[in-house]
Amino acid sequence: MTKQQNIIGAQVRKLRYQQDLTQEALAARCGVLGWDLSRATLSKIEARLRCVTDVELEILANALKVQITALYPPRRSRGPKN
């Protein structure tokens, strides 16, 4: 079993689907923003097989037109706080 390399992959895929973007289209948007990202590398990010740097995180957020926090998985409810 391969160790997961990031926690944002599922959210990146979800946001990309919501915006009706192909991996190629999102990779192209990242390229315009200065990150030469291939479709294959994006696939690995979405599958959580590749680490993402803080700079890459910012570019992904900009390419998807969301805040960086939108790339993180939603917090699970832990019940009432004391």
C-alpha positions in Angstrom: 0.0 0.0 0.0 1.4 3.4 -1.0 1.6 6.1 1.7 -0.5 9.1 0.9 1.6 12.2 0.0 -0.9 15.0 0.4 -4.3 15.8 2.0 -5.6 18.1 -0.8 -5.9 15.7 -3.8 -9.6 14.8 -3.3 -10.6 18.4 -2.9 -8.6 19.4 -6.0 -10.5 16.7 -8.0 -13.9 17.7 -6.5 -13.4 21.4 -7.3 -12.1 20.6 -10.8 -15.2 18.5 -11.4 -17.5 21.2 -10.0 -15.9 23.7 -12.5 -16.3 21.2 -15.4 -12.5 21.3 -16.0 -10.4 18.5 -17.5 -7.0 17.7 -16.0 -5.5 19.2 -19.1 -7.5 22.4 -18.6 -6.5 22.8 -15.0 -2.8 22.0 -15.9 -3.0 24.7 -18.5 -4.3 27.3 -16.0 -1.4 26.4 -13.7 0.9 26.9 -16.6 -0.4 30.4 -17.2 0.3 31.1 -13.5 3.9 29.9 -13.9 3.8 26.2 -12.9 4.6 23.9 -15.8 2.3 21.1 -14.5 1.6 18.0 -16.7 -1.7 16.2 -16.7 0.1 13.1 -15.4 1.5 15.1 -12.4 -2.0 16.5 -11.7 -3.4 13.0 -11.7 -0.8 12.0 -9.1 -1.7 14.9 -6.9 -5.4 14.1 -7.2 -4.6 10.4 -6.3 -2.6 11.7 -3.4 0.6 10.1 -4.7 2.6 13.3 -5.0 3.5 15.9 -2.4 2.5 19.5 -3.0 4.6 22.4 -2.0 3.2 25.6 -0.5 3.9 27.5 -3.7 2.1 24.8 -5.7 -0.8 24.9 -3.3 -1.2 28.6 -3.9 -1.1 28.2 -7.7 -3.7 25.4 -7.5 -6.0 27.6 -5.5 -5.5 30.5 -7.9 -6.1 28.2 -10.9 -9.3 26.9 -9.3 -10.2 30.5 -8.3 -10.7 29.5 -4.6 -9.1 30.3 -1.3 -6.3 28.0 -0.2 -8.4 26.8 2.7 -10.9 25.4 0.1 -8.3 22.8 -0.9 -8.2 21.3 2.5 -10.6 18.5 3.4 -13.6 19.6 5.6 -13.1 19.2 9.3 -15.0 16.4 10.9 -17.3 17.4 13.7 -16.0 16.3 17.1 -19.1 17.1 19.1 -19.7 19.9 21.5 -16.6 21.7 22.9 -16.3 22.0 26.7 
